[in-house]
Amino acid sequence: MIHCEGLVKIYKTDDLEVVALQGLNIEVAPGEMMAIIGNSGSGKSTLLNILGGLDRPSAGQVRVGEWNLLKITDDELVKYKRKTVGFIWQNNARNLIPYLTALENVEMPMMLSGTYDRAYARQLLEWVGLKERIHNKLQQLSGGEQQRVAIAIALANRPSLLLADEPTGSVDTRTSDMIMDIFRRLNTELGVTIVIVTHDMTLAGKVDRVVAIRDGMTSTEFIKRNPDLDRAGAESAASLGGVHEEYVVLDRAGRLQIPASYLKSLGIEGKASMEFDGEKIIIKTPKLLDDVQAPSNFGEKKPIGGVKR
Ligand SMILES: Nc1ncnc2c1ncn2[C@@H]1O[C@H](COP(=O)(O)OP(=O)(O)OP(=O)(O)O)[C@@H](O)[C@H]1O
């Protein structure tokens, strides 16, 4: 569904260039539900905005389904946003119109894209548990209820890909669990591919695969040991170690990212020495040239073999 290779995004301000993504690789299969984690500033939202067609990539490959988002025209981008992708933000005020009812809010994007379907709008609100509140104005709903309206809106145009940026960031644990259950149903029953950006490890623990981004590059992947144990990750709030196997990500050229903390504790800067012992690859602090035992005849001048004067 999603293929990014060597994806680069550079933000240019007056006198500054920020490289938000520096050659990121990521693959997401159709029908997958996965999460992206990473520290603040690592490039998660930048990636999601590019995938959602809200921002343009600077270089590299980025394809979603049949669409090539690097080469897409502005007109095609409008179609892409209307037909293929749905977006949910943490700050749902961006998606919603306060003086309209929940139902009208869901109908609005349908009208804009010429696919008005009141029955489906109602069905979506039922799906997210708001059957009794469809005629309430947005401002009469709680934050968690508004967030569920936002999910219904994101699905109004029957997207095949749902992108959620910190979807449970401003709701309580109960609502957060409810939102994750809705995502799981959408994924298994409607086959919607779901990509969630989150800081919340509990949330990340509930998906089959988690990709960690560091400094604008994919660094680590966590894959659930037993995907059949659905929701098994709920207990592993602090880390993904309990249910997920951790893998370091290598790109096609064999490059990988070593966590800065590892490098710091070994005092590695710029260069390291690498050994392969037949089973393992060992990366160590480089030996200083002075420390290397010079052979006993090191420094003796020798005639250059085979050269006759
Ligand atoms: N519009 C912009 N103009 C300039 N720089 C930007 C812009 N948007 C993001 N950046 C920079 O790009 C980098 C990545 O930002 P991004 O918002 O993608 O990170 P993030 O991982 O989503 O962070 P957070 O978890 O805090 O939301 C940061 O250094 C950020 O300051």
The ligand as an SDF file (V2000), in Angstrom:
LIG
                    3D

 31 33  0  0  0  0  0  0  0  0999 V2000
    6.8950   23.6520    8.3290 N   0  0  0  0  0  0  0  0  0  0  0  0
    8.1180   23.4720    8.8200 C   0  0  0  0  0  0  0  0  0  0  0  0
    9.1000   24.3660    8.5720 N   0  0  0  0  0  0  0  0  0  0  0  0
   10.3480   24.1920    9.0490 C   0  0  0  0  0  0  0  0  0  0  0  0
   10.7210   23.1120    9.7820 N   0  0  0  0  0  0  0  0  0  0  0  0
    9.7860   22.1750   10.0640 C   0  0  0  0  0  0  0  0  0  0  0  0
    8.4440   22.3060    9.5960 C   0  0  0  0  0  0  0  0  0  0  0  0
    7.7350   21.2250   10.0240 N   0  0  0  0  0  0  0  0  0  0  0  0
    8.6060   20.4550   10.7290 C   0  0  0  0  0  0  0  0  0  0  0  0
    9.8290   21.0160   10.7440 N   0  0  0  0  0  0  0  0  0  0  0  0
   11.0420   20.4690   11.3750 C   0  0  0  0  0  0  0  0  0  0  0  0
   11.2550   19.1650   10.8530 O   0  0  0  0  0  0  0  0  0  0  0  0
   11.6790   18.2780   11.8760 C   0  0  0  0  0  0  0  0  0  0  0  0
   10.7020   17.1110   11.9950 C   0  0  0  0  0  0  0  0  0  0  0  0
    9.4610   17.5970   12.4820 O   0  0  0  0  0  0  0  0  0  0  0  0
    8.1620   16.6930   12.6960 P   0  0  0  0  0  0  0  0  0  0  0  0
    7.0320   17.5990   13.0930 O   0  0  0  0  0  0  0  0  0  0  0  0
    7.9590   15.8290   11.5270 O   0  0  0  0  0  0  0  0  0  0  0  0
    8.6120   15.7930   13.9440 O   0  0  0  0  0  0  0  0  0  0  0  0
    7.7330   14.8280   14.8490 P   0  0  0  0  0  0  0  0  0  0  0  0
    8.5280   13.5750   14.9820 O   0  0  0  0  0  0  0  0  0  0  0  0
    6.3640   14.6960   14.3180 O   0  0  0  0  0  0  0  0  0  0  0  0
    7.7270   15.6170   16.2160 O   0  0  0  0  0  0  0  0  0  0  0  0
    6.5680   15.7050   17.3450 P   0  0  0  0  0  0  0  0  0  0  0  0
    6.4900   14.3400   17.9530 O   0  0  0  0  0  0  0  0  0  0  0  0
    7.1060   16.7290   18.2920 O   0  0  0  0  0  0  0  0  0  0  0  0
    5.3000   16.1210   16.6720 O   0  0  0  0  0  0  0  0  0  0  0  0
   11.7990   19.1100   13.1460 C   0  0  0  0  0  0  0  0  0  0  0  0
   13.1430   19.5130   13.2710 O   0  0  0  0  0  0  0  0  0  0  0  0
   10.8940   20.2920   12.8580 C   0  0  0  0  0  0  0  0  0  0  0  0
   11.3450   21.4260   13.5650 O   0  0  0  0  0  0  0  0  0  0  0  0
  1  2  1  0
  2  3  1  0
  2  7  2  0
  3  4  2  0
  4  5  1  0
  5  6  2  0
  6  7  1  0
  6 10  1  0
  7  8  1  0
  8  9  2  0
  9 10  1  0
 10 11  1  0
 11 12  1  0
 11 30  1  0
 12 13  1  0
 13 14  1  0
 13 28  1  0
 14 15  1  0
 15 16  1  0
 16 17  2  0
 16 18  1  0
 16 19  1  0
 19 20  1  0
 20 21  2  0
 20 22  1  0
 20 23  1  0
 23 24  1  0
 24 25  2  0
 24 26  1  0
 24 27  1  0
 28 29  1  0
 28 30  1  0
 30 31  1  0
M  END
$$$$
